[in-house]
Amino acid sequence: MNDLTKGSISKGLILFTLPLLLGNFFQILYHTTDTIIVGQTLGKLALASVGATGAVNFLIVGFAQGLTSGLTIVTAQRFGAKHFQDVKKSFATGLVFTVIASLILSILSVIFIGPLLKMMQTPDEIFEGAKTFMTFMLGGMIFANLFNFLSNALRALGDSKTPLYALVISSIANIILEYTAILGLGWGIAGASIATVAAQAISVCYLAYHISQKVPELHFPTEYLKFDKNEFKEHARLSLPMGFQSSIIAIGSITLQIALNTLGTNAVATQSIVSKVDQFAMLPMISIGLAMSTFAAQNYGAQKYKRIISGLKQATLISVVWGIIYAILLITFNHQVTTVFISPSETAVINMAKQYYIINGAFYWLLAILFSTRGTIQGLGNSKIPTLAGFMELFMRAGVAIYGVHRMSYTIVVASNPAAWIGSILVLIPTILVTVRSFKKLS
């Protein structure tokens, strides 16, 4: 376990963030593998089918991810305060919460995935493929949710290495299983989702075994699994708003997806590619944001407010520099990047992807600030402001995307992403400035 309330701030953040960075890379890798294998072996329509599910997947799975992150913020704060028995209670409560939420979400989402894709105006030629892909993914959602919860619980205690090992195992398993399912067994699009769910199940088994053998801080008596009203309320206070925050942002992404669906299959196929490329841009930013969430939570529990301010400054600087460097490289080598996913003969898709890289890349530095500030605010236990920022993202993204459809302009539609980031920052920056001033008075 790693106590982030003492020692060098920069060293502590870097050592904690690096495994997160590598872990997120492997997580993206096995999702990207889906896209590459599907695009290169099953063709553009299959690629578009998978790409059309991104926003709805974000809506449902994103809610669960936000939920599990919120549950473990309580764990991190208690660990920072050295209340170790309460850490066990938090872990037990979060585990029960995760299992129940997963079962409910899985049943409802499988039932309503068809109507939801219809509502999003998914093109007829890719509807069945998209529905098939999402049905298997959502049916096995409990494995993804348990993986996220167990990983976040370990990170709350300062252990970012073990989740990395689990992701490496999962990524390797996913690549092997995906090739077997799609190319060997001929299961098509269904094979891609089945392989991903199976790989997630393997990673859950690994994490559960590790915790049972090597993490006594998370071992708890069975009575902690019983319903405790106060524990439930405290965890729900943070987890539910963070889940809804993710869903609010996802609704904006769905609006963007609907806009792209309206513009045709080339736009949908392009989005399938650029969304994966975007993930690599966000990789360090997300990792630093997660690190700041744990760092802020532990130090807030330990009442080390000045340390939180210093950590935020250092984390933001690193993240911004990365955003600028990645944007320059992406715009310079845009053709080479896009043709990794699709044939060079698909010139319309390649040109549309270039537009996306230029428009979004110019604002990656702003996105970097968004992740570090939002992670810090969440770690402090403030769930209201990130949720309000999510509403601003929704308003800005939806507004610009709808206007783009009205003008039938792909350029305007993709500009909805930077617009959303600006909207969120307008909420987060004033909040973080007020928080910094109050911490300086307490220090």
C-alpha positions in Angstrom: 0.0 0.0 0.0 1.2 3.6 -0.7 0.5 6.4 1.7 0.3 9.6 -0.4 0.0 11.9 2.6 3.8 12.0 3.2 7.0 12.1 1.3 7.9 13.9 -2.0 4.7 15.1 -3.7 6.1 14.9 -7.3 7.7 11.5 -6.7 4.6 10.1 -5.0 2.3 11.3 -7.8 4.6 10.1 -10.6 5.1 6.6 -9.0 1.3 6.4 -8.5 0.4 7.7 -11.9 2.8 5.6 -14.0 1.0 2.3 -13.3 -2.3 4.1 -13.9 -1.0 5.3 -17.2 0.2 1.9 -18.3 -3.0 0.3 -17.0 -5.2 2.7 -18.9 -3.1 2.1 -22.0 -3.7 -1.7 -21.8 -7.4 -1.0 -21.2 -7.6 1.1 -24.3 -5.5 -1.4 -26.1 -8.0 -4.2 -25.8 -10.9 -1.9 -26.8 -8.8 -0.7 -29.7 -8.1 -4.3 -30.7 -11.8 -4.7 -31.2 -11.8 -1.8 -33.6 -8.7 -2.8 -35.6 -9.7 -6.5 -35.9 -13.3 -5.7 -36.8 -12.3 -2.9 -39.3 -9.6 -4.9 -41.0 -11.4 -8.3 -41.1 -15.1 -7.6 -41.2 -15.1 -4.3 -43.2 -16.5 -0.8 -42.9 -20.1 -1.7 -42.0 -19.0 -3.9 -39.1 -16.6 -1.1 -38.0 -19.4 1.4 -38.1 -21.6 -1.0 -36.1 -19.1 -1.2 -33.3 -18.5 2.6 -33.5 -22.2 3.4 -33.3 -22.3 1.8 -29.8 -19.6 4.0 -28.3 -22.0 6.7 -26.9 -24.6 4.3 -25.6 -21.9 2.2 -24.0 -20.6 5.3 -22.3 -24.1 6.1 -21.0 -24.6 2.8 -19.3 -21.1 1.6 -18.5 -20.0 5.1 -17.7 -22.6 5.4 -15.0 -21.3 2.2 -13.4 -17.7 3.5 -13.6 -18.6 6.7 -12.0 -20.5 4.8 -9.3 -17.6 2.6 -8.4 -15.2 5.6 -8.4 -17.5 7.4 -5.9 -17.7 4.4 -3.7 -13.9 4.2 -3.3 -13.4 7.9 -2.6 -14.9 7.2 0.9 -12.4 4.3 1.2 -9.4 6.6 0.3 -10.5 9.3 2.7 -10.7 6.8 5.6 -7.4 5.3 4.7 -5.8 8.8 4.7 -7.3 9.4 8.1 -5.9 6.1 9.4 -9.4 4.8 10.2 -8.6 1.2 9.1 -11.7 -0.5 10.5 -13.8 1.9 8.6 -11.8 1.2 5.5 -13.0 -2.4 5.7 -16.6 -1.3 6.2 -16.4 1.0 3.1 -15.0 -1.9 1.0 -17.8 -4.3 2.0 -20.5 -1.7 1.4 -19.0 -0.8 -2.0 -18.9 -4.4 -3.0 -22.5 -5.0 -2.2 -23.5 -1.8 -3.9 -21.6 -2.7 -7.1 -23.1 -6.2 -7.4 -26.7 -5.0 -7.0 -26.2 -2.1 -9.3 -24.6 -4.3 -11.9 -27.5 -6.8 -12.0 -30.1 -4.1 -12.3 -28.2 -2.2 -15.0 -27.5 -5.4 -17.0 -31.2 -6.5 -17.1 -32.6 -3.1 -18.0 -29.9 -2.2 -20.6 -30.3 -5.5 -22.4 -34.1 -5.0 -22.6 -33.9 -1.5 -23.9 -30.7 -1.5 -26.1 -32.8 -2.0 -29.3 -35.1 1.0 -28.7 -32.2 3.1 -27.5 -30.2 2.5 -30.7 -33.4 3.2 -32.7 -33.8 6.5 -30.8 -30.3 7.4 -31.8 -31.2 7.0 -35.5 -28.6 4.2 -36.0 -28.5 3.6 -39.8 -30.4 0.5 -40.8 -27.4 -1.2 -42.4 -25.5 -1.3 -39.1 -28.4 -1.6 -36.6 -28.3 -5.4 -36.1 -24.6 -5.5 -35.8 -24.6 -2.7 -33.1 -27.4 -4.4 -31.2 -25.6 -7.7 -31.2 -22.4 -6.2 -30.0 -24.0 -4.3 -27.2 -26.3 -7.1 -26.0 -23.3 -9.3 -25.2 -21.3 -6.4 -23.7 -24.1 -5.3 -21.4 -25.1 -8.8 -20.5 -21.7 -9.3 -19.0 -21.4 -5.9 -17.4 -21.0 -7.2 -13.9 -17.4 -8.3 -14.7 -16.5 -4.8 -16.0 -18.0 -3.2 -12.9 -16.4 -5.6 -10.4 -13.0 -5.0 -12.1 -13.4 -1.2 -11.8 -14.5 -1.5 -8.2 -11.8 -3.8 -7.1 -9.2 -1.7 -9.0 -10.4 1.5 -7.5 -10.4 0.0 -4.0 -6.8 -1.0 -4.4 -5.9 2.5 -5.7 -7.7 4.1 -2.8 -5.1 2.4 -0.6 -2.3 3.7 -2.9 -1.8 0.5 -4.9 -1.9 1.3 -8.6 0.4 -1.6 -9.6 -1.9 -4.5 -9.1 -4.7 -3.1 -11.3 -2.0 -2.7 -14.0 -1.1 -6.3 -13.8 -4.7 -7.3 -14.0 -5.1 -5.1 -17.1 -2.1 -6.6 -18.8 -3.5 -10.1 -18.2 -6.9 -9.0 -19.5 -5.4 -7.3 -22.6 -3.4 -10.4 -23.6 -6.4 -12.6 -23.0 -8.7 -10.3 -25.0 -6.4 -10.3 -28.1 -6.1 -14.1 -28.0 -9.8 -14.6 -27.4 -10.8 -12.1 -30.0 -8.8 -13.6 -32.8 -10.1 -17.0 -31.9 -13.7 -15.9 -31.7 -13.7 -13.7 -34.9 -11.3 -15.5 -37.2 -11.2 -19.0 -35.7 -14.8 -19.6 -34.7 -16.4 -17.1 -37.2 -18.6 -15.5 -34.6 -18.3 -12.1 -36.2 -19.2 -9.0 -34.2 -20.6 -11.1 -31.4 -17.2 -12.6 -31.0 -15.6 -9.2 -30.3 -17.9 -8.5 -27.4 -17.8 -12.1 -26.0 -14.0 -12.0 -26.0 -14.0 -8.7 -24.1 -16.4 -9.9 -21.4 -14.4 -13.1 -21.0 -11.2 -11.2 -20.6 -12.8 -8.9 -18.0 -13.9 -12.0 -16.0 -10.3 -13.3 -16.0 -9.1 -9.9 -14.6 -11.7 -10.0 -11.8 -10.6 -13.4 -10.7 -7.0 -12.2 -10.6 -7.9 -9.1 -8.4 -10.1 -11.1 -6.1 -7.3 -13.7 -5.5 -4.8 -10.9 -4.9 -6.9 -9.2 -2.3 -7.7 -12.4 -0.5 -4.0 -13.3 -0.3 -2.2 -10.0 0.1 -4.4 -7.1 1.2 -5.6 -7.7 4.8 -6.7 -4.0 4.9 -9.7 -5.1 2.7 -10.6 -8.3 4.6 -13.8 -7.9 6.5 -16.2 -10.0 8.6 -19.4 -11.2 7.0 -21.5 -9.0 9.2 -20.2 -5.9 7.3 -22.2 -7.2 4.3 -25.4 -6.4 6.2 -27.3 -3.3 5.3 -26.1 -0.3 7.3 -28.2 2.8 6.7 -25.5 5.3 7.6 -22.8 3.5 5.5 -25.2 3.3 2.6 -26.1 6.9 2.7 -22.5 8.1 2.9 -21.4 6.0 0.0 -24.5 6.8 -2.1 -23.9 10.6 -1.4 -20.7 10.4 -3.5 -21.2 7.4 -5.8 -24.7 8.2 -7.3 -23.8 11.8 -8.3 -20.6 10.6 -9.9 -22.5 8.0 -11.8 -25.1 10.5 -13.0 -22.3 12.9 -13.9 -20.8 10.3 -16.2 -24.2 9.6 -17.7 -24.9 13.3 -18.2 -21.7 13.6 -20.1 -22.6 10.5 -22.0 -26.0 12.0 -23.1 -24.0 14.7 -24.7 -22.0 12.0 -26.5 -25.2 10.3 -27.6 -26.3 13.7 -29.1 -23.1 13.8 -30.9 -23.5 10.2 -32.1 -27.1 11.0 -33.3 -25.7 14.0 -35.2 -23.0 11.8 -36.8 -25.6 9.1 -37.7 -27.6 11.7 -39.5 -24.5 12.6 -41.5 -24.1 9.0 -42.8 -22.0 5.9 -42.5 -18.7 7.6 -43.3 -19.2 9.9 -40.4 -20.0 7.0 -38.1 -17.0 5.0 -39.3 -14.8 8.1 -38.8 -16.1 8.5 -35.2 -15.2 4.9 -34.5 -11.6 5.6 -35.4 -11.1 9.0 -33.9 -12.7 8.1 -30.6 -10.0 5.5 -30.2 -7.3 8.0 -31.1 -8.9 10.4 -28.6 -8.5 7.8 -25.9 -4.8 7.8 -26.3 -4.7 11.6 -26.1 -6.7 11.4 -22.9 -4.7 8.5 -21.4 -2.2 10.5 -19.3 -4.9 13.1 -18.5 -7.3 10.5 -17.2 -4.5 8.8 -15.3 -3.4 12.1 -13.7 -7.0 12.9 -12.9 -7.4 9.5 -11.1 -4.2 10.0 -9.3 -5.3 13.5 -8.1 -8.6 12.0 -6.9 -6.8 9.5 -4.7 -4.1 12.0 -3.7 -6.7 14.6 -2.7 -8.9 12.1 -0.9 -6.0 10.7 1.3 -4.6 14.1 2.1 -8.1 15.6 2.8 -8.6 12.7 5.3 -5.2 13.6 6.8 -6.1 17.3 6.8 -3.0 18.2 4.8 -4.5 21.0 2.7 -1.4 22.7 1.5 -0.1 19.4 0.1 -3.3 19.1 -2.0 -2.6 22.5 -3.6 1.0 21.7 -4.5 -0.1 18.3 -5.9 -2.7 20.0 -8.1 -0.3 22.5 -9.6 2.3 19.8 -10.4 -0.2 17.4 -11.9 -1.8 20.1 -14.1 1.5 21.2 -15.5 2.4 17.7 -16.5 -1.0 17.0 -18.1 -1.0 20.3 -20.1 2.4 19.7 -21.6 1.3 16.2 -22.7 -1.8 17.6 -24.4 0.2 20.0 -26.4 2.8 17.5 -27.5 0.2 14.8 -28.5 -1.8 17.3 -30.5 1.3 18.3 -32.6 2.2 14.7 -33.3 -1.4 13.7 -34.1 -2.0 16.5 -36.6 1.4 15.9 -38.2 1.0 12.1 -38.7 -2.8 12.1 -39.1 -2.8 9.9 -42.3 -0.6 7.2 -40.8 -2.7 7.1 -37.7 -6.1 6.7 -39.5 -4.9 4.0 -41.9 -4.0 1.8 -39.0 -7.7 1.3 -38.6 -9.0 1.3 -42.2 -7.9 0.9 -45.7 -6.0 3.8 -47.4 -8.7 3.7 -50.2 -11.3 5.1 -47.8 -10.3 8.7 -48.5 -13.5 10.3 -47.3 -13.1 8.7 -43.8 -9.4 9.7 -43.8 -10.1 13.4 -44.6 -12.9 13.6 -42.1 -10.6 12.2 -39.4 -8.0 14.8 -40.2 -10.6 17.6 -39.6 -11.4 16.0 -36.3 -7.7 15.8 -35.2 -7.2 19.5 -36.0 -10.3 20.8 -34.3 -10.0 18.7 -31.1 -6.2 18.6 -30.9 -6.1 22.4 -30.6 -8.0 22.1 -27.3 -6.3 19.1 -25.7 -4.5 21.4 -23.3 -7.8 22.6 -21.9 -9.0 19.0 -21.5 -5.9 18.4 -19.5 -6.9 21.1 -17.0 -10.4 19.7 -16.9 -9.3 16.2 -15.8 -6.8 17.4 -13.1 -9.2 19.9 -11.5 -12.2 17.6 -11.7 -10.3 14.7 -10.1 -9.2 16.9 -7.3 -12.7 18.2 -6.6 -14.1 14.6 -6.6 -11.4 13.5 -4.2 -12.4 16.1 -1.8 -15.9 14.6 -1.7 -17.6 17.4 -3.6 -20.0 15.6 -6.0 -22.2 18.6 -6.8 -19.7 20.7 -8.8 -18.5 17.9 -11.1 -22.2 17.1 -11.8 -22.9 20.7 -12.6 -19.9 20.7 -14.9 -21.3 17.6 -16.5 -24.6 19.5 -17.2 -22.5 22.3 -18.8 -20.7 19.7 -21.0 -24.1 18.3 -22.1 -25.5 21.8 -22.9 -22.5 22.9 -24.9 -22.0 19.6 -26.8 -25.6 19.1 -27.6 -26.1 22.7 -28.7 -23.2 22.7 -31.1 -23.9 19.3 -32.4 -27.5 20.1 -33.2 -26.5 23.3 -34.9 -24.0 21.3 -37.0 -26.7 18.9 -38.1 -28.9 21.8 -39.1 -26.0 23.1 -41.2 -25.1 19.5 -42.3 -21.6 20.4 -41.4 -19.2 17.6 -40.0 -16.8 20.3 -39.0 -19.3 22.0 -36.7 -20.5 18.7 -35.3 -17.0 17.7 -34.2 -16.4 21.1 -32.7 -19.0 20.2 -30.1 -16.3 18.4 -28.1 -14.1 21.5 -27.5 -17.3 23.4 -26.8 -18.2 20.9 -24.1 -14.7 21.1 -22.5 -15.0 24.9 -22.3 -18.4 24.6 -20.6 -17.1 22.3 -18.0 -14.0 24.4 -17.3 -16.2 27.5 -16.7 -17.7 25.6 -13.7 -14.6 23.8 -12.4 -12.0 26.7 -12.4 -13.9 29.1 -10.2 -14.6 26.2 -7.8 -11.0 25.1 -7.6 -9.8 28.7 -7.0 -12.2 29.2 -4.1 -11.1 25.8 -2.7 -7.4 26.8 -2.9 -8.1 30.1 -1.1 -9.9 28.3 1.7 -7.1 25.7 2.0 -4.5 28.4 2.3 -6.4 29.8 5.3 -6.5 26.4 6.9 -2.9 25.6 6.4 
